[in-house]
Amino acid sequence: MANLESLILWLGSLAILYVTIVDSNTFPIRKDVHHGSSLSTSSSSALSNIPNYSTVRRKPLDKSKLKYIEIGGLFAMNGTTGSGWLGGQGCLPAAMMALEDVNNNEDLLAGYYLNITWNNSQCDPGLGTAVLYDLIYTPPTKTLLLGGCSIVCSTIAETAKMYNLIVVGYGASSPALSDRVRFPTFFRTHPSATIHNPTRVKLFKKFKWSRVAIILEAEEVFVTTGTDLEIKCKEADIEIITRVSFLDDPTEAVKSLARQDARIIVGMAYGGAARRMMCEAYKNGLFGKQYVWFLIGWYEDNWFHPSPGLNCTMEEMLKVVEKHFTTEALMLNQGQQLTIAGMTAQDWLIEYQKQLPKYKEWFPHGDKPQEGFQEAPLAYDAIWAIAFALNKSVERLSKLGMSLDDFDYEKPEITEIIKQELQKVQFLGVSGSVAFNDIGDRISWTLIEQMIDGKYKTLGFFDTVTDNLTWYDREQWYPPGRPPKDRTEIVPTLVTVNRALFVSLSVTSIVGIIMAIGLLCFNYRYRNNRYIQMSHPSSNNLMLIGSVLCLISVQLFGLDGKDVGVEHFEVICNSRAFFLSIGFSLFFGAMFAKTWICHVLHTQNKRKINNKQIYFIISIFCFLDIAILAVWYLKDPMYRKMEYFPLEDPQLVDDDIKYQPLLEHCGAGMIWYGIFYAYKGLVLLFGLFLSYETRSVKMKQLNDSRLVGMSIYNVVILCLITGPVSLVIDNQVNSHFAFIASTIIFCCLLSMALIFVPKIIEIIRHQQNLGSGLNGTFHETMTSKEEEERFVRLTSENEELKMKIAEKERQIDEVKRKIEQMSKEQLEVKRLEEKMPHGSTKSLTTTTTTQTKTILKKAVRIQEPVDLVVNDCINNGIGTNMHTFDHDDQIDPVVDSGFASAKLSKPSEDEFSESYL
């Protein structure tokens, strides 16, 4: 019967292993990333093939005399989902350290060598089952199993009993594993998760909380722990207002907590899921003065740091985890006495950290394991517990005439002896006092910590057995000395601009409006002054009018429905768009038009400003604004849109009240904002381009062109920054108003100062004689009327000379063409002479000569008076490169250049100088 049962189990295990391997999408069997070994690798090959991995040092004994005791190990080194506990990264190095210490201890397991055959379970129960069967059916026979991760231990412990295998868990806290009927051969150095619940209830009573919510990941360890917590809370008359769970995405579960007004929240999940859970808590406002979170304490200290795919920043995560509580079983001895490792726990921790670089191949984030660092002492003590139990078992088996070599999967006698000896194990390990109760659970105290300023601080300890709470009174609350209440009242409130901020910026904008009006009066008062006229005062007046409209919009941005009434808020929205758009077109359009004209005059050598062009450019901008605004208003007018913010804590009233902030927005379709941003953005960028192109141009017709370019630089930079930023901080009412208002005021005041302050200073300084010259910035751009007229005259003469030169070049091209034609004819004549009689040749030569003379006589000549040509050459700077002459030189009417030939004799009809050509 026993053999039949074994056969059935063996066939079943093969079937499970086959299904597990085939269904790789569900249970992927990991190939080692370093050397490609599969699950079937033995201990020596699995470790020796991995860089920096090796089996522990043997005792200084003859290896041939050592008998191996094989332990099968399952370590969760990595995973695909990121939600499981990957504590194998930190626990494997500790287990290897323990193996080395045990094997080097001559008082333990004399004649035996303890060895581990391990593989990666990825904290996946399906893969863990495959690893289990691989360990069982791959020689040598495994005497015990070492496992971590609750969901994997639950699977292998339930199967291992059929093979008479004892499983020792170093990182399994599921309360279900305490079921001795279901898991009769399971022991663990990691205390059960239920050890947290009496501690939590004790704290609830201490701070007088009677209304609690639970959120947990849908894993067996957390489901059973949550059920146990509910039972204990009901016994203590504490209400569980809701209990929600999630698989991968905690969004809806966290929203449910917010809807239930949960204030005291117990969260249970693995590290990756806990990060997502707290990120959603931040988004839903479940943090701050009136919230307290209770989380699991066996996470790493940096567990809340953002990971790829997490939609929260480090700053946000720090905010949401601040002041939360954790409860965890003591995993590191707090005393200074020597432990089983021959050193204090703190010294062991230092030595452990020195060993970690050997295993960095498995660490995804540097030289420290992602998880399992805190549980490392538990893995170390688990190996020592196994060694002590096996050592005692060797003595008992020898009395019965057996040994550990006789162990196989069908002999429960040896398993029962090892189990009894494990039950008796008691020693001071690195994790503290190690002992097991009747159901194989670790007996331990509970450590209570709180996150303060991003670091965990110890608040006290709780002894579950004696119900004794040791408290240090170090807890901190946002209202100092007063823990939050477990209930709240929501009061809606409208968020408005701070009155002091609104008044200060409004007064500043009014001062700017008065300055703009004063500058308009200044322009009108000195409109006949030549210096003012040369700066195109009409454009400056339009710029000032645009500044006034933009500064008026500052007050409109600070008004809300509370000031003007809800029914008039839409009028405010449309007024903001009108004043700012039209004002910007007049303000920036005037500067843009002046820069455009400056660029045209510079590139096309024009000297006269066309006022119509400036007015046309500004009119185009204003017309486009009015057209877009009109269509916007008729097609999709703005409306009052309310935005709801997370609940906020009150400042001057009792903290059982929470305010629901409401913010008014001018709602509109994004397409209209897109049109305006695209249109205005192109104008800004083109204006910036024109300013850069004319950065070194000095125009006498526009004596402030360079300062206008400087103003454009400032306006473009500020606008390009303000546009996107204002959209980002749209829900921060004070920052949004301050940023927009400050930008408008700064642009207007700075541009007015750059363009008008130098004019005012210069006119005051030279009140009696404005045209006598200026110092400083504008000295180079001032000129007298006589110099201007002379410059215009020289420019005109230069254009005439260019036209004459072009005519001469055309004539030269015509002569060249005739010469080529004549040369061809002469060649043709020579060929004919060779073929024809002598008399005919003479007649043909005479005819050709006559035609050549006729061609030369057809040259068109344009003669200019000597004085005009000389003056033109001098005025245009040409004379330095031309033939110099005096009054003795004579004009040669034959030569097209207009000057006497260098030769005294008349050139022959067949001679053509190089200069002529």
Buried (B, 14 or more C-beta within 10 A) or exposed (E): EEEEEBEEBBEEBEEBBEBBBEEEEEBBBBEBEEBEBEBEBBBEEBBEBBEEBEBBEBBEEEEEEBEBBBBBBBBBBBBEEBBBBBBBBBBBBBBBBBBBBBBEBEEBBEEBBBBBBBBBBBBBBBBBBBBBBBBBEBEEBBBBBBBBBBBBBBBBBBBBBBBBBBBBBBBBBBBBBBBEEEBBBBBBBBBBBBBBBBBBBBBBBEBEBBBBBBBBBEBBBBBBBBBBBBEBBEEEEBEBBBBBBBEEEBBEBBBBBBEBBBBBBBBBBBBBBBBBBBBBBBBBBBBBBBBBBBBBBBBBEEBBEBBEEBEBEEEBBBBBBBBBBBBBBBBBBEEEEBBBBEBBBEBBBEEBBEBBBBBBBBBEEEEBBBBBBBBBBBBBBBBBBBBBBBBBBBEBBEEEEBBBBEBEBEEEEBBBBBBEBBBEBEEBBBBBBBBBEEBBBBBBBBBBBBBBEEEBEEBBBBBBEEEEBEBEEEBBBBEEEEBBBBBBEEEEEBBBBEEEBBEEBBEBBBEBBEBBBBBBEBBEEBEEBBBBEBBBBBBBBBBBBBBBBBBBBBBBBBBBBEEEEEEEBBEBBBBBBBBBBBBBBBBBBBBBBBBBBBBBBBEEEEEEBEEEEBBEBBBEBBEBBBEBBEEBBEEEEBEBEEBEBBBBBBEEEEBBBBBEBBBBBBBBEEEBBEBBBEBBBEBBEBBBBBBEBBEEBBBBBBBBBBBBBBBBBBBBEBBBEBBEBBEEBEEBBBBBBBBBBBBBBBBBBBBBBBBBEBBEBBBEEBEEEBEEEBEEBBEEBBBEEEEEEEEEEBEEBBEEBEEBEEEBEEBBEEBEEBBEEBEEBBEEBEEBBEEBEEEEBEEBBEEBBEEBEEBBEEBEEEEBEBEEBBBBBEBBEBBEEEEEBEEEEEBBEEBBBBBBBEEEEEBEEEEBEEEBE
